[in-house]
Amino acid sequence: MDLTTAMLTRRSEHHLVDPAPGDEEFAYLLKVAATAPDHGLLRPWRWILIRGDGRDELGACFAEEAPAERRAQAAAKARRAPLLASLVFTPAQGHRVPEWEQLAATSALTHSLMLLMHSRGFGSIWRTGASLRSPQVRQLLGLQDEEDLLGWLYIGTAKIGTSKPRRRPLCDVSSRLSRLSLPQQAAI
Ligand SMILES: Cc1cc2nc3c(=O)[nH]c(=O)nc-3n(C[C@H](O)[C@H](O)[C@H](O)COP(=O)(O)O)c2cc1C
């Protein structure tokens, strides 16, 4: 699949089933995605893969955050895909590359990873929510104080018949695109 086609046809998938990429394939795709722009090559991120029953541990943390009548529903959310890849932002502290640039590099990497997975037939969706700041979730994942959880890529294969239309209409960028006009040129 060429890059333009991949970008035009990737959709966030809400209903994901097996198969998901295995650990080795995920690691390979991550290495490829890590070629995304990254000022200072700081790689200010790490990923924690959650599969199988590990998802129930995470689901239990989701449930703790939810009101009593919603706990079962919240717990089940962690089962919405065979693989949950937790994205942890690990900014280099006090570095000459400011933190916002490190966050931008992490976002660039994540989108690249989603495109690569799509090009191999895997679906994904980036999800966040209030549980990002949950002490239980942070403890389960073993996060350090200076690390931030940026969400999970829910990964698997799109359940047949549940995908959104593949090709999306392109957005009108005309009001967001301009040319710099220098005064002397304007006078010509
Ligand atoms: C940082 C980030 C966090 C997101 N969090 C959620 C989320 O918690 N739940 C959700 O349904 N969509 C979330 N989204 C939006 C979806 O990932 C997705 O972009 C959206 O459903 C649009 O689908 P599309 O990618 O097919 O255009 C998030 C997107 C980003 C970039």
The ligand as a Tripos MOL2 file, in Angstrom:
@<TRIPOS>MOLECULE
LIG
   31    33     1     0     0
SMALL
NO_CHARGES

@<TRIPOS>ATOM
      1 C1         -4.7250   11.9120   21.7700 C.3       1 LIG1
      2 C2         -6.0370   11.3390   21.3050 C.ar      1 LIG1
      3 C3         -6.9230   10.8010   22.2350 C.ar      1 LIG1
      4 C4         -8.1450   10.2510   21.8440 C.ar      1 LIG1
      5 N1         -8.9780    9.6860   22.7770 N.ar      1 LIG1
      6 C5        -10.1210    9.0840   22.3770 C.ar      1 LIG1
      7 C6        -10.9500    8.3880   23.3060 C.ar      1 LIG1
      8 O1        -10.6580    8.2930   24.4890 O.2       1 LIG1
      9 N2        -12.0940    7.8210   22.8410 N.ar      1 LIG1
     10 C7        -12.4550    7.8880   21.5130 C.ar      1 LIG1
     11 O2        -13.4960    7.3340   21.1420 O.2       1 LIG1
     12 N3        -11.6760    8.5500   20.6120 N.ar      1 LIG1
     13 C8        -10.5260    9.1260   21.0060 C.ar      1 LIG1
     14 N4         -9.7280    9.7740   20.1030 N.ar      1 LIG1
     15 C9        -10.2010    9.9320   18.7270 C.3       1 LIG1
     16 C10        -9.9920    8.6580   17.9190 C.3       1 LIG1
     17 O3         -8.7120    8.1120   18.1780 O.3       1 LIG1
     18 C11       -10.1290    8.9530   16.4330 C.3       1 LIG1
     19 O4         -9.1750    9.8690   16.0270 O.3       1 LIG1
     20 C12       -11.4980    9.4690   16.0810 C.3       1 LIG1
     21 O5        -12.4480    8.4920   16.4400 O.3       1 LIG1
     22 C13       -11.6090    9.8060   14.5920 C.3       1 LIG1
     23 O6        -11.5050    8.6380   13.8320 O.3       1 LIG1
     24 P1        -10.5760    8.5640   12.5380 P.3       1 LIG1
     25 O7         -9.1760    8.3590   13.0520 O.co2     1 LIG1
     26 O8        -11.1230    7.3800   11.7730 O.co2     1 LIG1
     27 O9        -10.7190    9.8420   11.8150 O.co2     1 LIG1
     28 C14        -8.5010   10.2880   20.4800 C.ar      1 LIG1
     29 C15        -7.5920   10.8110   19.5350 C.ar      1 LIG1
     30 C16        -6.3760   11.3200   19.9420 C.ar      1 LIG1
     31 C17        -5.4130   11.8700   18.9110 C.3       1 LIG1
@<TRIPOS>BOND
     1     1     2 1
     2     2     3 ar
     3     2    30 ar
     4     3     4 ar
     5     4     5 ar
     6     4    28 ar
     7     5     6 ar
     8     6     7 ar
     9     6    13 1
    10     7     8 2
    11     7     9 ar
    12     9    10 ar
    13    10    11 2
    14    10    12 ar
    15    12    13 ar
    16    13    14 ar
    17    14    15 1
    18    14    28 ar
    19    15    16 1
    20    16    17 1
    21    16    18 1
    22    18    19 1
    23    18    20 1
    24    20    21 1
    25    20    22 1
    26    22    23 1
    27    23    24 1
    28    24    25 2
    29    24    26 1
    30    24    27 1
    31    28    29 ar
    32    29    30 ar
    33    30    31 1
@<TRIPOS>SUBSTRUCTURE
     1 LIG1         1 GROUP 0 **** ****
